[in-house]
Amino acid sequence: MDFATIKGFKDILPEEVGTWQRLESEARRIFRSFGFREIKPPLLEKTELFTRSIGEETDIVSKEMYSFTDSKGRGLTLRPEATASVVRAYIQHRLYQKNPVQKLFTIGPMFRHERPQKGRFRQFHQIDAEIIGDSGPLSDAEIIVMAMSLVEAFGLSGLSLQINSLGCPKCRPGFKEKLKSYLSQKAIFLCGDCQRRALTNPLRVFDCKVEGCKQVVAEAPSILDFICSDCEKHFKALQKHLDSSEVSFALNHMLVRGLDYYTRTTFEIQTEELGSQNAVVGGGRYDGLCKQLGGPDHPAIGFALGMERLVALMGKDGTSESSGPDLFLAALGEKAQERVFQWANDLRKAGFCVEIEYDPSKSLKAQMKRADRLGARLVLMVGENELSSGKGILRDMVAKTQKEVGLENLPANIKELMG
Ligand code: HAM
């Protein structure tokens, strides 16, 4: 087909939509219980917003953004993630003036020009949550507990929470120097990209998937041995809060994450079931970002859950969307069809899910067949005789029984019959 979807982009078909809806509504329910409010930033932003926040040296900015110049010469980008946009909105609308601590979430598509593979797409969807305006370890614990509640709400097993601390501007430079000198000794074992990264942004080497680089970083110094006493206190307090919330976790000093804005806590919820794309949730603290984007010096922490990955783990369970209509209205003849159309509208206003037949020349048998295929629970049959008697025939498609129903006040009569 000439106009098939492009590589890395896919349709979410009606059979799958039920699972997506369940995921979104569960997320909204959980977020509400934690006091989060929804925000909907645009999908297109100035390119600079992302280069400044995510970092020039990251894979996302250096090779994965869908960027273009518009007719006015402005550099624009389809958002590769939501955090930068949420923080931009927080600054632009001075959300902190009403309440310095803002708990915000957003759900929607993101775009990254990555090599598509299992669990990795070029358009994918995130459920993203951010707490902006608090620096304490309790907000780290709260956001992690919320992320865990989200994945646990779907009964998923085999997930592990990994946490790390990347330190702060006080202690990270010391670690970076140590790492740089370690990597310079091992330069011949590193891939070309990492030889460059080792000089410009050595933490990025931890992210590399090339086997030689993975072996080098396996023996690299651990940031946890370098963080300052404030960062250590913060990280220890987080662990205590997680323990008391009965959330188990593993320390992973190599968890640096693929975005440059992180400070202190980083975390991922990983699965073993999706091959190399093992992170279902990724997040962390980004205390410097708000100021870096021209806003007040407000600390923040957040996470994003990859919806495609969670849906893949949940399997196809298209409950709500695939269930059939409550009622199918079968009309025989044009006169009946005209009335049936009005009743359908009345019944829909009363809350029923109703289907009608568009072709008045279709036989009753053909209409019943269609009702059956749609999975209709009841079929109301109306022809000339029923119109003049004021009573239609209602067939229960499950029990396979029929009874008469008064056509006047149809919604009320159907409601009564359905109990
Ligand atoms: P991220 O790790 O780049 O973090 O993405 C978060 C999650 O989005 C990943 O764990 C994964 O589940 C999903 N994801 C990322 N890329 C793809 C892809 N190409 N295909 C399918 N799923 C994908 C962020 O985006 C940060 N903004 C998270 C954050 C929020 N940090 C603080 N606040």
Boltz pocket constraint, residues with backbone or C-beta under 6 A from the ligand:
constraints:
  - pocket:
      binder: B
      contacts: [[A, 80], [A, 81], [A, 82], [A, 83], [A, 112], [A, 114], [A, 119], [A, 120], [A, 121], [A, 122], [A, 123], [A, 124], [A, 125], [A, 126], [A, 128], [A, 129], [A, 130], [A, 258], [A, 259], [A, 279], [A, 280], [A, 281], [A, 282], [A, 283], [A, 284], [A, 285], [A, 286], [A, 301], [A, 302], [A, 303], [A, 304], [A, 305], [A, 306], [A, 307], [A, 308], [A, 309]]
      max_distance: 6.0
